[in-house]
Amino acid sequence: MDKIKFVTDEGETVEFYVEEQTRVNGTDYLLVTDSMDDEANAYILKDSSEETEADYVMVEDDVELEAMSKVFSQMMDDVDIEM
């Protein structure tokens, strides 16, 4: 399983496990978890870069978050994504 490093708004570096990835309307999204446990917290990140190097940010818009949660739920039949 791939891991990525994410820098929070406070400047803290956190490692996430990449569970799934997809592209919707030209934007790359990642479904990540903070651990490999069954009770891990899941987050959806999107690439906000305009350059070649990816720059992921947390999806915070409720409508976008709900839509992407549905996409990832369909991609991963055995996973229940709760918001």
Beta strands, then each sheet from edge to edge (+ up, - down):
strand 1: 3-7
strand 2: 13-24
strand 3: 27-33
strand 4: 42-47
strand 5: 56-58
sheet 1: 1+ 2- 3+ 4- 5+
end
